[in-house]
Amino acid sequence: MTIAEAPSPVMIEPRPQAGQVAPSPHTDWHAWIADFTARHGRRPRILHVGNIANNGYNNAKVLVEAGFECHALCYDYYHIMGCPEWEDADFTGMVSDHFAPNWREVNLQGFTRPRWFAQGPRLWAVAYLLAVLEGRTRRACLIWHILAAQRYLIAMRTTRLYKHLRVIKPVAHGTQTLFHSVVATVASSPGRAMLAARRSLCWTLRLPSRTLIYASRRGQSLRHRVGVKAGALHARLDRLEARARSRAGRYPWPISPLTTISFQAAKSPFNLVALIVLLACLPLAILIRPLLYFTQRMALLLSSFADRIAPAPSNAARQHQRQLARLRRRDFIQRLALRVFAGIELAALDTPEFEAGFNARTSELIADFASRFPTRKDQLQLIDMLPYRSVLPLWKHLFDHYDLVEAYATDPILTMLTGSRPFVAYEHGTIRDIPFADNATARLTALAYARADATIITNPDCIAAAQRLEIARVIPIPHLIDRKYYDMSIADTGTLPPGVCPPYVFSPTRHDFDVKGTHILLEAFARIAPNFPDVQLVTPSWGADLNRSRELMRSLGIEHRIVMIEPLNIHNLIRVTRGARVLVDQFRYGVFGGIGPTALAVGTPLVTHLDHAKSDWCMEPPPYFEAHDIDSCAAALRDALMCDAARMRATLHAWMRRNYWHGHVVERHATLFRDLISNCPNTTIRTPQKQMERR
């Protein structure tokens, strides 16, 4: 294989552009942080709400290192790419559920979550941060462990243990059926009520036997997994049980079934649970006849007054009432748990003053939306904001503890509805399409970004959407590429995924023909494959068009040259990217996402499509190989495979230092926060005495 000395015709060299937004000049924000700390007795306090793609976690991490006091809040979102383990833990293998990961399934190499990152159900995550902010150390530690337990239970929903525990559900269903049968006697004829009650009684009496059958089946399946000694013990129990059954006729009635049940309980712990269920049902079986007699008498007495009683509600109304009752019970349990464990009284936060402020704020927002977007047919209404009403007092109480809130994706809605200022809206592709749809979330998102004190844009093509929304202050800040991307030891200490052998072309984007243009890469690789017989193509084994990609591979005859791997965490992504000869990104959007800067940071040639009209306003064009169709992609792959690797790596690192350096992310954030906090300070924040003593 030869190395090309002449420049490639498809290679785009970096060059400054006229009118480009240059990186912000150096400002002495370090001195401002020191002065702020001296005047207030604490560091500037920032809250990051939302963590899609770990953007909130990454930004908070580097800002904590820079001297800010940051907390990241990730509520009701558990995807692997929104967890710190995915970003900073160097582990092999993969968790079984990407949307509710159980991180105990992999070896995290000693990595632990930072205590400034709160992830879990919304109320509990907020309660944890409030406990930390108010200096209640022991209570914060307790809630931290409660959050860990809740994440574990959420991850266990699809496991075998959770499915076994669902055997309790028939018990509750039988009890509910019996209860509704009793209630039905009031609104229907006595005969029909007795029939329903008898059916319920039969179902309840059959419940222990059904549970025993299920438990015996579980015992039989477990019996195959035990060792030789356990097998001999089960065989001995079987012989004893057979002998007891042969002599069952000699004993009175209670002894024979109790003997059988005892043997079944000795064989498996699941049968012991069934025995407990049976004992629990015995009182119900004994008292069922008096209850039915009493129910029948009550039905006869009330039947004469049937005309005076309101008609029974319809099925839809009954289901609606049950849902409301279920929500009330859940809300009561959550409020009680928060009051006991977190010391938070939600009713005390929802004051008449807050209600008056919310009513005034909704009227102001409706008028502001009409003035900002007069041509939109879908105008903002009060009903769009009412679903947020019940949780706003708690959010307001949390936001009041911070100097500034940086909200991600659609979470600027919360800061806008609570009236908290200053707040920064952070978009990572959010305002491309969401604000322009016809729904409540779209209208509130559009208004929240328009009213934000500043909007951070990470995707250069979203500047067009920002102009449509008439956002006053736009700050271009790239996705964070921190120090580990430049750490050579990551590639030296780890191993590549099974089946991946250099040299190879790496394409980490998902299989999607319309959004990512996967078919362009496959057909282009098929063209150059005969000229590079030792080169593999490595792609992930996920995406909406994965089956279409496999069919295309077979039709092109290149399936033996392609290796499909599981999704990679950040450390393994860096490792595989560094070992690749070429990295191929998408061909549709025409802008950088998170994959392109990864290739440039580790020094791997990049093949992608960029629309310079979208991105040149905030950065100089990067060094890459342009590809937008099959012909250009094949030419770009050929030239990238033959380029001078050392020279290319030096060019890529130089461009990254000028445009995508992690120091630029910290500096622009710090400068923006300094300006906003200085212009709109929060004078109500108090530092707990315990934190002051520690400082």
C-alpha positions as CSV (number, residue, x, y, z in Angstrom):
1,M,0.0,0.0,0.0
2,T,1.4,3.4,-1.0
3,I,1.2,6.7,0.6
4,A,0.1,9.7,-1.5
5,E,2.5,12.7,-1.4
6,A,0.3,15.1,-3.5
7,P,-2.7,16.8,-1.9
8,S,-6.0,15.1,-2.6
9,P,-8.5,16.9,-4.8
10,V,-11.3,16.1,-2.3
11,M,-9.3,17.1,0.7
12,I,-10.6,20.3,2.3
13,E,-7.8,22.4,3.9
14,P,-8.6,24.8,6.8
15,R,-8.7,28.4,5.8
16,P,-10.1,31.5,7.6
17,Q,-13.4,32.9,6.4
18,A,-14.6,36.4,6.2
19,G,-17.3,37.3,8.7
20,Q,-16.5,34.2,10.9
21,V,-17.3,34.4,14.6
22,A,-13.8,34.0,16.1
23,P,-13.3,32.4,19.5
24,S,-13.9,34.8,22.4
25,P,-10.9,36.7,23.5
26,H,-9.3,35.8,26.8
27,T,-11.1,37.3,29.7
28,D,-10.0,37.2,33.3
29,W,-12.8,35.1,34.6
30,H,-10.5,33.4,37.1
31,A,-10.2,36.7,38.9
32,W,-14.0,37.2,38.8
33,I,-14.5,33.7,40.4
34,A,-12.0,34.6,43.2
35,D,-13.7,38.0,43.8
36,F,-17.2,36.4,43.8
37,T,-16.0,33.8,46.3
38,A,-14.5,36.4,48.6
39,R,-17.6,38.6,48.5
40,H,-20.3,35.9,48.9
41,G,-18.4,33.2,50.9
42,R,-19.1,30.6,48.2
43,R,-18.3,29.9,44.6
44,P,-20.7,30.8,41.7
45,R,-23.4,28.1,41.7
46,I,-24.7,26.7,38.4
47,L,-27.4,24.1,37.8
48,H,-27.5,22.0,34.6
49,V,-30.9,20.6,34.0
50,G,-31.0,17.7,31.4
51,N,-28.4,15.3,30.3
52,I,-29.1,14.0,26.8
53,A,-25.8,12.7,25.3
54,N,-24.1,13.5,28.6
55,N,-23.9,17.2,27.6
56,G,-24.9,18.4,31.0
57,Y,-22.6,16.1,32.8
58,N,-19.6,17.0,30.6
59,N,-20.1,20.8,30.9
60,A,-20.6,20.6,34.6
61,K,-17.5,18.4,34.9
62,V,-15.1,20.9,33.2
63,L,-16.8,23.9,35.0
64,V,-16.2,22.3,38.4
65,E,-12.6,21.9,37.5
66,A,-12.5,25.6,36.5
67,G,-13.8,26.7,39.9
68,F,-17.6,26.8,39.6
69,E,-19.9,25.0,42.0
70,C,-22.0,23.0,39.6
71,H,-24.8,20.4,39.9
72,A,-26.2,18.3,37.1
73,L,-29.8,17.1,37.3
74,C,-30.9,14.2,35.1
75,Y,-34.5,13.3,36.0
76,D,-36.5,10.4,34.6
77,Y,-33.9,9.6,31.9
78,Y,-31.6,6.6,32.2
79,H,-30.3,5.9,28.7
80,I,-26.7,4.6,28.7
81,M,-25.6,7.7,26.8
82,G,-26.9,9.9,29.6
83,C,-25.0,8.2,32.4
84,P,-21.5,9.2,33.7
85,E,-20.4,5.5,33.4
86,W,-20.8,5.7,29.6
87,E,-18.6,8.8,29.4
88,D,-15.8,8.2,31.9
89,A,-15.7,4.5,32.9
90,D,-13.4,2.2,30.9
91,F,-15.4,-1.0,30.8
92,T,-15.8,-3.9,28.4
93,G,-19.0,-5.6,27.5
94,M,-22.4,-4.1,27.4
95,V,-25.4,-3.8,29.7
96,S,-28.5,-5.8,28.7
97,D,-30.9,-2.8,28.6
98,H,-29.7,0.4,27.0
99,F,-32.7,2.5,28.3
100,A,-32.5,1.2,31.9
101,P,-28.9,0.0,32.4
102,N,-27.9,-2.0,35.4
103,W,-24.2,-1.0,35.7
104,R,-23.5,-3.9,38.0
105,E,-23.5,-6.1,35.0
106,V,-20.1,-4.7,33.8
107,N,-16.8,-4.0,35.6
108,L,-16.5,-0.2,35.9
109,Q,-12.8,-0.5,37.0
110,G,-13.5,1.4,40.2
111,F,-15.4,4.3,38.7
112,T,-17.9,6.0,40.9
113,R,-20.4,8.7,40.1
114,P,-19.6,12.2,41.4
115,R,-22.0,13.4,44.1
116,W,-22.8,16.6,42.1
117,F,-24.6,14.5,39.5
118,A,-28.2,13.6,40.5
119,Q,-30.1,11.0,38.4
120,G,-33.4,9.4,39.2
121,P,-37.1,10.1,39.6
122,R,-37.8,13.9,39.4
123,L,-38.9,14.5,42.9
124,W,-36.2,12.5,44.5
125,A,-33.4,13.9,42.4
126,V,-34.6,17.4,43.3
127,A,-34.9,16.5,47.0
128,Y,-31.3,15.2,46.9
129,L,-29.9,18.5,45.5
130,L,-32.0,20.5,48.0
131,A,-30.5,18.5,50.9
132,V,-27.0,19.1,49.5
133,L,-27.6,22.8,49.1
134,E,-29.1,23.2,52.6
135,G,-26.2,21.4,54.2
136,R,-28.1,18.4,55.5
137,T,-25.3,15.9,54.9
138,R,-26.9,12.8,56.5
139,R,-30.2,13.3,54.7
140,A,-28.4,13.9,51.4
141,C,-26.5,10.6,51.9
142,L,-29.7,8.8,52.6
143,I,-31.4,10.2,49.5
144,W,-28.3,9.4,47.4
145,H,-28.7,5.7,48.3
146,I,-32.5,5.9,47.7
147,L,-31.7,7.2,44.2
148,A,-29.3,4.3,43.6
149,A,-31.9,1.8,44.8
150,Q,-34.5,3.3,42.5
151,R,-32.2,3.2,39.5
152,Y,-31.5,-0.4,40.3
153,L,-35.2,-1.3,40.6
154,I,-35.9,0.4,37.3
155,A,-33.1,-1.6,35.7
156,M,-34.5,-4.8,37.2
157,R,-37.9,-4.4,35.5
158,T,-37.0,-6.7,32.6
159,T,-35.1,-9.3,34.7
160,R,-36.2,-12.8,35.7
161,L,-36.4,-11.8,39.4
162,Y,-38.9,-9.0,38.7
163,K,-41.0,-11.3,36.6
164,H,-41.1,-13.8,39.4
165,L,-42.2,-11.1,41.8
166,R,-45.1,-10.4,39.5
167,V,-46.8,-13.5,40.8
168,I,-48.2,-11.2,43.5
169,K,-50.3,-9.4,40.9
170,P,-52.9,-12.2,40.6
171,V,-53.5,-11.9,44.3
172,A,-54.2,-8.2,44.1
173,H,-56.4,-8.8,41.0
174,G,-58.5,-11.5,42.9
175,T,-59.0,-9.1,45.8
176,Q,-60.0,-6.3,43.5
177,T,-62.5,-8.6,41.7
178,L,-64.0,-9.6,45.0
179,F,-64.3,-6.0,46.1
180,H,-66.0,-4.9,42.9
181,S,-68.4,-7.8,43.2
182,V,-69.5,-6.6,46.6
183,V,-69.9,-3.1,45.3
184,A,-71.9,-4.3,42.3
185,T,-74.6,-5.6,44.7
186,V,-75.6,-2.1,45.5
187,A,-76.2,-1.0,41.9
188,S,-77.4,-4.3,40.3
189,S,-79.8,-7.1,41.0
190,P,-79.0,-9.4,44.0
191,G,-78.9,-12.5,41.8
192,R,-76.3,-11.1,39.4
193,A,-74.3,-9.9,42.4
194,M,-74.3,-13.3,44.0
195,L,-73.2,-14.9,40.7
196,A,-70.2,-12.5,40.5
197,A,-69.4,-13.1,44.1
198,R,-69.5,-16.9,43.6
199,R,-67.2,-16.6,40.6
200,S,-64.8,-14.4,42.7
201,L,-65.0,-17.0,45.5
202,C,-64.1,-19.8,43.2
203,W,-61.2,-17.9,41.7
204,T,-60.0,-17.0,45.2
205,L,-60.2,-20.6,46.4
206,R,-58.3,-21.8,43.3
207,L,-55.6,-19.3,43.9
208,P,-53.5,-21.4,46.3
209,S,-53.5,-24.4,44.0
210,R,-52.5,-22.2,41.0
211,T,-49.7,-20.7,43.1
212,L,-48.6,-24.2,44.1
213,I,-48.6,-25.4,40.5
214,Y,-46.5,-22.4,39.4
215,A,-44.1,-22.9,42.4
216,S,-43.7,-26.6,41.6
217,R,-42.8,-25.8,38.0
218,R,-40.3,-23.2,39.2
219,G,-39.0,-25.9,41.6
220,Q,-38.6,-28.4,38.7
221,S,-36.7,-25.9,36.6
222,L,-34.5,-25.0,39.6
223,R,-33.9,-28.7,40.3
224,H,-32.1,-29.1,37.0
225,R,-29.6,-26.4,38.0
226,V,-28.6,-27.7,41.4
227,G,-25.6,-30.0,42.0
228,V,-25.4,-33.7,42.8
229,K,-26.1,-33.3,46.5
230,A,-29.2,-31.2,45.9
231,G,-30.4,-33.7,43.3
232,A,-30.0,-36.5,45.8
233,L,-31.9,-34.5,48.4
234,H,-34.7,-33.9,46.0
235,A,-34.8,-37.5,45.1
236,R,-35.1,-38.4,48.8
237,L,-37.9,-35.9,49.2
238,D,-39.7,-37.4,46.2
239,R,-39.6,-40.9,47.7
240,L,-40.8,-39.6,51.1
241,E,-43.6,-37.7,49.3
242,A,-44.6,-40.8,47.4
243,R,-44.7,-42.9,50.5
244,A,-46.8,-40.3,52.3
245,R,-49.3,-40.2,49.5
246,S,-49.6,-44.0,49.5
247,R,-50.6,-43.8,53.2
248,A,-52.8,-40.7,52.8
249,G,-56.0,-42.6,53.3
250,R,-55.0,-43.6,56.8
251,Y,-55.0,-40.1,58.2
252,P,-57.8,-37.5,58.6
253,W,-58.3,-34.7,56.1
254,P,-56.1,-31.9,57.3
255,I,-53.0,-34.0,57.7
256,S,-52.8,-35.3,54.1
257,P,-52.8,-32.0,52.3
258,L,-50.6,-30.4,54.9
259,T,-48.0,-33.2,54.4
260,T,-48.0,-32.6,50.7
261,I,-47.6,-28.9,51.1
262,S,-44.7,-29.4,53.5
263,F,-42.9,-31.5,51.0
264,Q,-43.5,-29.0,48.2
265,A,-42.2,-26.2,50.5
266,A,-39.1,-28.1,51.3
267,K,-38.2,-28.6,47.6
268,S,-38.2,-24.9,46.6
269,P,-38.3,-21.5,48.3
270,F,-41.0,-20.5,45.8
271,N,-43.3,-23.2,47.3
272,L,-42.7,-21.7,50.7
273,V,-44.1,-18.4,49.3
274,A,-47.1,-20.4,48.0
275,L,-47.6,-21.9,51.5
276,I,-47.7,-18.4,52.9
277,V,-50.3,-17.4,50.3
278,L,-52.4,-20.4,51.2
279,L,-52.3,-19.6,54.9
280,A,-53.2,-16.0,54.1
281,C,-56.2,-17.1,52.1
282,L,-57.5,-19.5,54.8
283,P,-59.2,-16.7,56.8
284,L,-60.8,-15.4,53.7
285,A,-62.1,-18.9,52.8
286,I,-63.5,-19.3,56.4
287,L,-65.2,-15.9,56.4
288,I,-66.4,-15.9,52.8
289,R,-69.8,-17.5,53.6
290,P,-70.7,-15.0,56.4
291,L,-69.6,-12.1,54.1
292,L,-71.7,-13.4,51.2
293,Y,-74.7,-13.8,53.5
294,F,-74.2,-10.3,54.8
295,T,-73.8,-9.0,51.2
296,Q,-77.0,-10.7,50.1
297,R,-79.0,-9.3,53.0
298,M,-77.6,-5.8,52.3
299,A,-78.5,-6.2,48.6
300,L,-82.1,-7.2,49.5
301,L,-82.4,-4.2,51.8
302,L,-81.0,-1.7,49.3
303,S,-82.9,-3.1,46.3
304,S,-86.0,-1.3,47.3
305,F,-84.1,2.0,47.2
306,A,-82.6,1.2,43.8
307,D,-84.6,4.0,42.1
308,R,-83.3,6.6,44.5
309,I,-79.6,5.6,43.9
310,A,-77.8,7.2,41.0
311,P,-77.2,4.9,38.0
312,A,-73.9,3.1,37.8
313,P,-71.2,5.0,35.9
314,S,-70.2,3.8,32.5
315,N,-67.1,1.7,31.9
316,A,-65.2,4.7,30.6
317,A,-66.1,6.8,33.6
318,R,-65.3,4.0,36.0
319,Q,-61.9,3.6,34.4
320,H,-61.3,7.3,34.6
321,Q,-62.2,7.3,38.3
322,R,-59.8,4.5,38.9
323,Q,-57.0,6.3,37.2
324,L,-57.6,9.4,39.2
325,A,-57.7,7.4,42.4
326,R,-54.4,5.6,41.4
327,L,-52.8,9.0,40.7
328,R,-54.0,10.4,44.0
329,R,-52.6,7.4,45.9
330,R,-49.2,7.6,44.1
331,D,-49.0,11.4,44.7
332,F,-49.9,10.8,48.4
333,I,-47.2,8.1,48.7
334,Q,-44.6,10.3,47.0
335,R,-45.5,13.3,49.2
336,L,-45.4,11.2,52.3
337,A,-42.0,9.7,51.4
338,L,-40.5,13.1,50.6
339,R,-41.8,14.5,53.9
340,V,-40.4,11.6,55.9
341,F,-37.1,11.0,54.2
342,A,-36.3,14.4,52.5
343,G,-38.1,16.8,54.9
344,I,-39.9,18.5,52.0
345,E,-43.5,19.6,52.4
346,L,-44.8,20.2,48.9
347,A,-48.0,21.8,50.1
348,A,-46.0,24.5,52.0
349,L,-44.2,25.5,48.7
350,D,-47.5,26.1,46.8
351,T,-48.4,29.3,48.5
352,P,-51.0,31.9,47.5
353,E,-48.2,34.2,46.4
354,F,-46.9,31.5,44.0
355,E,-50.4,31.0,42.7
356,A,-50.8,34.7,42.0
357,G,-47.4,34.9,40.4
358,F,-48.2,31.9,38.2
359,N,-51.5,33.4,37.0
360,A,-49.8,36.7,36.2
361,R,-46.9,34.9,34.4
362,T,-49.2,32.8,32.2
363,S,-51.0,35.9,31.0
364,E,-47.7,37.6,30.3
365,L,-46.4,34.6,28.4
366,I,-49.6,34.3,26.3
367,A,-49.3,38.0,25.3
368,D,-45.6,37.7,24.7
369,F,-46.1,34.7,22.4
370,A,-48.7,36.5,20.4
371,S,-46.4,39.5,19.9
372,R,-43.3,37.5,19.0
373,F,-45.0,35.0,16.7
374,P,-48.1,36.8,15.3
375,T,-48.2,34.7,12.1
376,R,-48.4,31.4,13.8
377,K,-51.9,29.9,13.7
378,D,-51.3,27.8,16.9
379,Q,-51.2,30.5,19.6
380,L,-50.2,29.7,23.1
381,Q,-53.0,29.0,25.5
382,L,-53.4,28.5,29.3
383,I,-54.1,24.8,28.8
384,D,-50.6,24.4,27.4
385,M,-49.0,25.4,30.7
386,L,-51.4,23.8,33.1
387,P,-49.7,20.3,33.0
388,Y,-46.6,21.9,34.5
389,R,-48.5,23.6,37.3
390,S,-48.2,20.9,40.0
391,V,-44.4,20.6,39.8
392,L,-43.5,24.3,39.4
393,P,-43.3,25.2,43.2
394,L,-40.7,22.5,43.7
395,W,-38.7,23.6,40.7
396,K,-39.0,27.3,41.8
397,H,-37.7,26.3,45.2
398,L,-34.7,24.5,43.6
399,F,-33.8,27.3,41.1
400,D,-33.8,29.9,43.9
401,H,-30.7,28.2,45.3
402,Y,-28.6,28.9,42.2
403,D,-27.0,31.9,40.6
404,L,-27.8,30.7,37.1
405,V,-29.6,27.7,35.5
406,E,-28.5,26.2,32.2
407,A,-31.3,24.1,30.8
408,Y,-30.9,21.6,28.0
409,A,-33.2,20.6,25.2
410,T,-36.8,21.4,26.2
411,D,-36.1,22.0,29.9
412,P,-35.9,25.8,29.4
413,I,-39.7,25.6,29.7
414,L,-39.3,25.0,33.4
415,T,-37.1,28.0,34.0
416,M,-39.5,30.2,31.9
417,L,-42.6,29.1,33.8
418,T,-41.1,29.5,37.2
419,G,-39.8,33.0,36.3
420,S,-36.2,32.1,37.3
421,R,-33.5,34.3,36.0
422,P,-30.9,34.4,34.6
423,F,-31.2,31.2,32.6
424,V,-29.3,29.9,29.6
425,A,-30.9,27.6,26.9
426,Y,-28.6,24.9,25.6
427,E,-29.6,23.4,22.3
428,H,-28.1,20.3,20.8
429,G,-30.3,19.9,17.7
430,T,-33.5,20.8,19.7
431,I,-34.6,23.9,17.7
432,R,-34.2,22.3,14.3
433,D,-37.8,21.1,14.2
434,I,-39.4,20.9,17.7
435,P,-40.3,24.6,18.1
436,F,-42.2,24.7,14.8
437,A,-44.6,21.9,15.3
438,D,-48.2,22.3,16.3
439,N,-48.3,21.1,19.9
440,A,-47.9,22.5,23.4
441,T,-44.3,21.5,23.8
442,A,-43.4,23.2,20.6
443,R,-45.0,26.5,21.5
444,L,-43.5,26.5,24.9
445,T,-40.0,25.6,23.6
446,A,-40.1,28.3,21.0
447,L,-41.1,31.0,23.6
448,A,-38.5,29.7,26.1
449,Y,-35.6,29.9,23.7
450,A,-36.8,33.4,22.5
451,R,-37.0,34.7,26.1
452,A,-33.7,33.1,27.4
453,D,-31.0,35.4,28.6
454,A,-28.7,33.6,26.1
455,T,-28.9,30.5,23.9
456,I,-25.9,28.2,23.3
457,I,-25.8,26.7,19.9
458,T,-23.7,23.5,19.4
459,N,-25.0,22.6,15.9
460,P,-24.1,25.4,13.4
461,D,-27.0,24.7,11.1
462,C,-29.4,25.6,13.9
463,I,-28.5,29.3,13.4
464,A,-31.3,29.4,10.8
465,A,-33.8,28.2,13.4
466,A,-32.5,30.7,15.9
467,Q,-33.1,33.5,13.4
468,R,-36.6,32.3,12.8
469,L,-37.2,32.4,16.6
470,E,-35.6,35.9,16.8
471,I,-33.3,34.8,19.6
472,A,-31.5,37.9,20.8
473,R,-28.2,36.5,22.1
474,V,-26.6,33.4,20.4
475,I,-23.3,31.9,21.7
476,P,-21.7,29.3,19.5
477,I,-20.0,26.7,21.8
478,P,-19.0,23.3,20.3
479,H,-19.6,19.9,21.9
480,L,-17.1,19.2,24.6
481,I,-14.0,17.1,23.5
482,D,-12.1,16.9,26.8
483,R,-8.6,15.7,27.6
484,K,-9.2,12.0,27.4
485,Y,-9.6,12.2,23.6
486,Y,-5.9,13.2,23.4
487,D,-4.7,10.6,25.9
488,M,-2.6,8.0,24.0
489,S,-2.7,5.6,26.9
490,I,-6.3,4.8,26.3
491,A,-5.5,3.1,23.0
492,D,-2.4,1.4,24.4
493,T,-4.0,-0.2,27.5
494,G,-7.3,-1.5,26.0
495,T,-8.2,-4.1,23.4
496,L,-10.3,-3.8,20.2
497,P,-13.7,-5.4,20.0
498,P,-13.8,-9.0,18.8
499,G,-13.4,-9.4,15.1
500,V,-11.8,-6.0,14.5
501,C,-8.4,-6.2,13.0
502,P,-6.4,-3.3,11.5
503,P,-6.4,-1.9,8.9
504,Y,-10.1,-1.0,8.9
505,V,-12.5,1.8,8.1
506,F,-14.7,2.8,11.0
507,S,-18.3,4.2,10.7
508,P,-19.9,4.6,14.1
509,T,-23.2,6.1,12.8
510,R,-26.3,4.1,13.0
511,H,-27.8,2.3,10.0
512,D,-30.3,4.8,8.5
513,F,-30.5,5.3,4.8
514,D,-32.5,8.5,4.8
515,V,-30.9,10.3,7.8
516,K,-27.3,9.1,7.7
517,G,-26.9,7.8,4.1
518,T,-25.6,4.4,5.1
519,H,-26.1,3.0,1.6
520,I,-23.7,5.5,0.2
521,L,-20.9,4.2,2.4
522,L,-21.7,0.5,1.6
523,E,-21.7,1.0,-2.2
524,A,-18.6,3.2,-2.1
525,F,-16.7,0.6,0.0
526,A,-17.7,-2.1,-2.4
527,R,-16.1,0.0,-5.2
528,I,-12.7,0.4,-3.5
529,A,-12.7,-3.1,-1.8
530,P,-10.8,-4.8,-4.6
531,N,-8.0,-2.2,-4.4
532,F,-7.6,-2.6,-0.6
533,P,-8.1,-6.4,0.0
534,D,-6.9,-6.2,3.6
535,V,-9.2,-3.4,4.8
536,Q,-12.3,-4.1,6.9
537,L,-15.4,-1.9,7.3
538,V,-16.5,-1.7,11.0
539,T,-20.0,-0.6,11.7
540,P,-22.4,-0.7,14.7
541,S,-25.1,-3.4,14.8
542,W,-28.0,-1.1,15.4
543,G,-30.2,1.3,13.4
544,A,-33.6,1.5,11.8
545,D,-32.3,0.1,8.5
546,L,-30.0,-2.6,9.8
547,N,-31.8,-5.3,7.9
548,R,-31.7,-3.3,4.7
549,S,-28.0,-2.8,5.2
550,R,-27.4,-6.5,5.5
551,E,-29.4,-7.2,2.4
552,L,-27.3,-4.6,0.5
553,M,-24.1,-6.1,1.8
554,R,-25.1,-9.5,0.5
555,S,-26.1,-8.1,-2.9
556,L,-22.7,-6.3,-3.1
557,G,-20.8,-9.4,-2.0
558,I,-18.9,-7.6,0.8
559,E,-20.5,-9.1,3.9
560,H,-17.3,-11.0,4.6
561,R,-15.4,-7.7,4.7
562,I,-17.7,-6.0,7.2
563,V,-17.6,-6.4,11.0
564,M,-20.6,-5.3,13.1
565,I,-20.0,-4.4,16.7
566,E,-22.1,-3.4,19.7
567,P,-22.4,0.3,20.6
568,L,-19.2,1.6,22.2
569,N,-18.7,3.7,25.3
570,I,-16.6,6.7,25.0
571,H,-13.3,5.0,26.0
572,N,-13.8,2.2,23.5
573,L,-15.0,4.7,20.9
574,I,-11.7,6.6,21.3
575,R,-9.8,3.3,21.2
576,V,-11.5,2.1,18.0
577,T,-11.3,5.5,16.3
578,R,-7.6,5.8,17.0
579,G,-6.9,2.4,15.5
580,A,-8.9,3.1,12.3
581,R,-7.3,4.3,9.1
582,V,-10.4,6.4,8.2
583,L,-13.6,7.4,10.1
584,V,-16.8,8.0,8.1
585,D,-19.5,10.2,9.4
586,Q,-23.0,11.0,8.0
587,F,-23.7,12.5,4.5
588,R,-27.0,14.3,5.1
589,Y,-27.0,17.2,7.6
590,G,-23.9,18.9,6.4
591,V,-22.7,19.8,9.9
592,F,-20.6,18.4,12.7
593,G,-22.2,16.3,15.4
594,G,-20.2,14.4,18.0
595,I,-18.5,11.9,15.7
596,G,-16.5,14.2,13.5
597,P,-14.7,16.1,16.3
598,T,-13.8,12.7,17.8
599,A,-11.9,11.7,14.7
600,L,-10.1,15.0,14.5
601,A,-9.1,14.9,18.1
602,V,-7.6,11.4,18.0
603,G,-5.9,12.2,14.6
604,T,-7.9,9.9,12.3
605,P,-8.8,11.1,8.7
606,L,-12.5,12.1,8.4
607,V,-14.8,11.4,5.5
608,T,-18.1,13.3,5.7
609,H,-20.3,16.0,4.1
610,L,-20.2,19.6,5.3
611,D,-22.3,22.5,4.1
612,H,-20.0,25.5,4.6
613,A,-22.9,27.9,4.4
614,K,-24.2,26.4,7.6
615,S,-21.0,26.1,9.6
616,D,-18.5,28.7,8.4
617,W,-20.1,31.5,10.5
618,C,-18.7,30.0,13.8
619,M,-15.6,28.1,12.8
620,E,-13.1,27.7,10.0
621,P,-13.6,24.7,7.7
622,P,-11.9,21.6,9.2
623,P,-9.4,19.4,7.3
624,Y,-11.6,16.5,6.0
625,F,-12.4,14.5,2.9
626,E,-15.7,15.7,1.3
627,A,-18.2,13.1,0.3
628,H,-21.9,13.5,-0.5
629,D,-22.7,10.7,-3.0
630,I,-21.3,7.3,-4.0
631,D,-18.7,8.6,-6.4
632,S,-17.3,11.3,-4.1
633,C,-17.4,8.9,-1.1
634,A,-15.4,6.2,-3.0
635,A,-12.8,8.9,-4.1
636,A,-12.6,10.2,-0.5
637,L,-12.1,6.7,1.0
638,R,-9.4,6.0,-1.5
639,D,-7.5,9.2,-0.9
640,A,-7.9,9.0,2.9
641,L,-6.5,5.5,3.0
642,M,-3.5,6.7,1.0
643,C,-2.8,10.0,2.8
644,D,0.3,10.7,5.0
645,A,-1.0,9.7,8.4
646,A,1.6,11.7,10.5
647,R,1.1,14.9,8.5
648,M,-2.7,14.5,8.7
649,R,-2.6,14.0,12.5
650,A,-0.6,17.2,13.0
651,T,-3.0,19.2,10.8
652,L,-6.0,17.8,12.7
653,H,-4.6,18.6,16.1
654,A,-3.7,22.1,15.1
655,W,-7.3,22.7,13.8
656,M,-8.8,21.3,17.0
657,R,-6.7,23.5,19.2
658,R,-7.9,26.6,17.3
659,N,-11.6,25.7,17.0
660,Y,-12.7,22.8,19.3
661,W,-10.3,22.9,22.2
662,H,-12.0,22.1,25.5
663,G,-10.5,25.3,27.0
664,H,-12.6,27.3,24.5
665,V,-15.8,25.6,25.9
666,V,-14.8,26.5,29.5
667,E,-13.8,30.0,28.6
668,R,-17.0,30.8,26.7
669,H,-19.2,29.3,29.4
670,A,-17.3,31.2,32.1
671,T,-17.4,34.5,30.3
672,L,-21.1,34.2,29.6
673,F,-21.9,33.2,33.2
674,R,-19.8,36.1,34.5
675,D,-21.8,38.6,32.4
676,L,-25.2,37.2,33.3
677,I,-24.6,36.7,37.0
678,S,-23.1,40.2,37.3
679,N,-26.1,41.8,35.6
680,C,-28.8,39.8,37.4
681,P,-27.4,38.6,40.8
682,N,-29.4,36.3,43.1
683,T,-29.2,37.9,46.5
684,T,-31.4,35.3,48.3
685,I,-28.9,32.5,48.3
686,R,-27.5,31.6,51.7
687,T,-24.5,29.3,52.4
688,P,-25.1,26.7,55.1
689,Q,-22.9,27.0,58.2
690,K,-21.5,23.5,57.7
691,Q,-20.3,24.3,54.2
692,M,-18.7,27.6,55.5
693,E,-16.9,25.6,58.2
694,R,-15.5,23.1,55.7
695,R,-14.2,26.0,53.6
